[in-house]
Amino acid sequence: MPVAHRLAQRKEVEIAELREEFFVTVPHRDRGGLSYLVAERCIAHGFYPRVARATSRKNSLLSLVNAGFGIAVVPQSMASISLAAGVSFPAVKDADFYSEVALLRRRDAPAMVNQFVQALIAGLREAGLSAPDQD
């Protein structure tokens, strides 16, 4: 949300506090993605998110939020993007956003693929996220 927003200085907000807000989102027509997770959590808390702008690029979200078009629910990792100046990132504490991601590879994959998988698993664990054992 823009740093001038009434909730921007808080570390956490409840999703119900976003009921009257306009959302900037990146809908994906084929697989849903975060915009569907946000809509599901809002509906579970008694409201449907009002969409102010839809954009095709995640990086555009922060620019639109900074310009005051609305708020966006984004991964915390977006706070480190240079476009994040002027945008605040309070956590949505009661939304329970969760998504499973799968990665498949052939057992006879090239060494470069296996190194990528090892780096990915190490990064997940370093971030405190669950990661499978390599087998």
N, C-alpha and C positions, 0 to 999 in steps of 0.2 A: 504494500500500500504506500501511497505517497507519504513522505516524512511529515507533512502537515496534516495528515489524517488524524481524526480524534483518537484512534486506537494505536497509532504508530509508535508511541513511546513505550508501549507495554511489551513485556517479554512473551506473553501468551494471551491469546484471545479464545473465547468459546465460539464455536461455530454459530450458535444462535445469535450472537452479537453482530453477525454479518448479514442478517435477514434483510435489512433495508439497503444493502450495498448493491452497486452494479459491478459485475464481474467482467474482466477481460480474460478471454480464454482461447485455447488452441484446440478446437474440436477435431477429432479424427474420425471420419465417416466410416472407416472400415473396422477399426479395432478399439475405438473408444478412447482409451488412455486416461490421463489425469482428469480431463474435463468430465468424463463420466463418473469417476470416483468422487469428484467434488459434488456433482449433482446428486449422486446417491446419498452422500453424507448429509447434504443440505435437506433433502427430502426426508431422511430419517429424523431430522431435527425440526420438521414441520414447515419447511418452506422450499420453494424451488428457486434456484439462483437466477437473478435477472441479468441477462447478458447485455453489456454495453457495447462491446466490440469483440469480434472474433478475428483472429489473425492466423496466418498460416505458418508463422515462425515464432518459436519460443523466445528468441532474442528480442523480437518486437514487443513482447509482453511488457518487459520492464520499461521500455520507452513510453508505451501507452499508459502504464501505471504512473510513471513519473510526470506525464503530461496531465494527469488528473482524470483520465477517462473512466477509471474504476480501480478495483483491486484485483489481485490474482492470487490463487493458491498455487505455489510452485515448490519444487524441492528446495530444501535449505541450501543445497550446493550452488544455486543460482545467485546467492548473496555475494559470492566471490567474483562474479562477472563484472567487468569494468563498467558495463551499462547500468549497474545497480546504484550508482550515485543518485541520491534523491529518493530512494526507495527504502522502506523499512520492512523487516522480515520477522514479525512476531510469529511464534508457533501457534498452530491451531490445536489446542490441547485436547479437545474431546472428539476429534473427528476420526481417529483411528484409520488413517489412510494406509492401505496395505496393498501391495501388488507383488505377485510372484513372477519371477523371471527365470527362464530356462535357457541353458546353453548346451547344445549337443555337438559332439565332435566324433569323428571316426577314431577308432583305436589306433589305426595306422596313419594318423594325421602327421603332417610335417612337423619338425621340431619347433618351427616358428609358431605354429598354432598352439602347441603344448606350452610354450613359454608364455604366450598371451594368456592362456587359461590359468596358469600358475600365478601370473601377475594380477589377474582379475580376482582370483580367490584371496590372494594376500591383501589386496586393497579392500575387499569386503570385510575381511576379519579385522583389519586395522581400523576400519570405520565402525567396528562393533556390530556389524551385521552378520547374519548367519550365512555360512558358506559350506558347500558340501565337501566331503573328503574327496580327494582325487582318486579315481580308480579307472 
